[in-house]
Amino acid sequence: MSRYIILFSALLLLGCQKKQMQLPQVQDTKITSVEDYSQVYISYEETSEEAKLNANGLISSTNWVLHVDKRNKLKEVAPLFIKLQEKRTNPRNPHSNPDAHLYISLADIPHKRLGFMDVTELNLLPYDPQKMSEYGNTPIYVYPDGFRLKEDNGEKTPWNKFGVYKNVFYVWIFSGDMTFQQFVDIYYTRLHQQTDRTITQIMIND
């Protein structure tokens, strides 16, 4: 399949029906190629607005490239992503490869190429206030248009006023109602440029 078909309007043959997939768009990517990989798809069902996983072509010993339609809600993608991570790291799988990586594909628009975000270490977790202390000491409630330090504390602070402090262990709680494109905008484009360490734990708040 041509990279550019995947990049801009991947036509997937799922259940004998052609469906168009729209990948999250970014302005640049550091990873531009992946070798020895299997492809996984989380498509967007336009009628029901639900996310649908197609992992029929997965080979456990390879790297995995996950194509996610940018229109999906994060709360729809999260349980499917968790399912994939559990399958990928299952110690009972005799064919699993501990050196294999999991990537999410991105449309690098200015350079007209397919890029990749390495999410091998990323864990998405259901929001549980009782477990926040296990992951950090400063909660950040994340929304497309800003953030809050408390879940329901007045107006959101806009992202242009956000700053990351060293030696502060943030608990990232993302709104599940944001689209996957909005998740990529914040997690990949904004936070990875401002933090000095990779964010590996994110809670999803429905």
N, C-alpha and C positions, 0 to 999 in steps of 0.2 A: 504494500500500500504506500502510495506517495506520501512523503512527509508533509507536503503542502495540503494534501487532502485532509490529513489528520489535523494539521495546524489551523486551518481556517474554517473548514466545514466538513468534518469527517463524517462520511456516510457509513453507518454501521448496519449490518444486516442482522437484525435481532428478531427472532420469531417470525421470519419471512416478511418483515416489514422494514423498510428503510427509514432510519431516523437520523436527524441531523444533530451533531454534537458541536457545541460551542465551548472552546477551551478558555480558561481564564487568561486575560491579556496582561502583559507586563511590558516595561520599557527596556529591560535588559535581563539577561540570565548569565550566570557564571558557568553553568554546566550546559553544554550544547550537544553532547553525544553520550549515548549509553550503549554498551555492547552486551551481548549475551543476555537478552531480556525476553520476558513474556509480557503480554499486554492485558490489562484489566480495564473494564469500562464501568463507569457509573453514569448512566444516561439520565435524561430528564424527560419524564412523561408529561407531555403538554396537557393532556386531558385531566389527569388527576393531580398534576404538579408534584408527583412523587419521584424519588430517586430509585433507580433500578440497577442492581449489580449484575454484571455479566463477567464471570471469572472462569469461563469454560476452557480457555486456552492456557491456563496457568501451569507452569512447570516449576516445581518447588526448588530445584537446584539453581535456577537462574535469578538474575535481577528482575524486579517487577516494575513495570511502568504503568501507573494508574492515570487514566484519562477521565477527568471529572467534568461534567457539563457545568459551566459557570452559573447557570440559572438555578441550580439546586440550592435549597436551603441547607445551611450548615447542620441543623439538627437532623436532616434527612441523610446527609452524607456520613455523619459521625458514627452511627452504629455499624454502618457497612465498612468504614475504615477500621474500626475496632475489630470487626470480624476478620478482616484481612490480616491485621497485625497478629492476631491470635493464631491464625493459620500459618503465617510465615514463621513465627517463633516457636511453634509447637515442638517440644523436644521429642515427642513420640513419632514424629515424621522421619522415617529413615532417609529420606531424600533431601531434607532441609540443608541449606548451606548457610552457616553462620556468617560467612563473608559476603553474602548477597545483600543488595540494597533495595530499598523501596523508594521510587521516585514518583512525583506528580508532574505531568506534562503541562507546559505553559506556552502560550503563543507570544513569542517575542516579536511584537509588531514592527518596531523601527528597523530591525535587522531581517525581518521576513524569514524567521527560522523557528524551529521547535526548540524550546529550552526545557530544563528539568530542575525541579526542586527536590533535594534529598530530604526525605521525611522518615528515614530509617529509624531514627531515635524518637520520633514524635509519638506521643501518647495522647489520645483524646479520651477524656473521662466524663461521665455524667456529673453534673454539678451536685455537690454534696457539702453543705456548710460545715458538717461535722468533721470532714477530712481535709479542710483547707490547710490546717496547721502542718500536715504531712508534707506539703509542697512549698510552703513559704510563709512569710509573716506579714506581707502587705498585699491585700487583694486589689486587683484592678478589674473593674467590670467594663468589658470592651464592647463598644457599639460602633457601627459604621461612621457615625458623625461625631464621635468623641468617647470619653470614658468617665467613669465615676469611681471614687474611692469607697463608696458605700452603695449598696445595691439600689436603693430608692432614695437617694439624697439629693433632691432638687435637680437643677439643670446639669446637663453633661458639660464637662470641660472639653473644649475643642482640641483636636490632635496637635495643632500647631503650638500648644502650650504644654505638651507632654515632654518630660525629661526623665531619663533613667539615671538612677544613682547607684554607685558601686556599693557592694556589700549589703544591698537590699534584695531580699529574696521574694520576688513577686509571685503572687498566685494569679494566673491569667484566667479570667472567666469570660468567655466569649458568648455573646447573644446568639442563640441557635436560630433566630429569625433572620440573620444576615445571609445574603447569598454567598455562594462559594467564591465568586469574584470578589466580593467585599472582604471575605476572609483572607484571600491571597493579598489583596491590597494592604491589609493591616499586618498580617503575620509575616509575609515574605518581603514586601516592599518597604513598609514603614519600620516595624519593630526590629527586623534583622539589620537595618542600617543604624539603629540607635543603641542596640544592646551589644555588649562585648562578649556575650555567650549565647549559644543556641538555645532557644526555648523548646524544651522537650515535653513539658506537661501543660495541657490546656484543658480546663473544664468547660463543658458546654451547658449553658443555662437555657432551658426551654422557655 
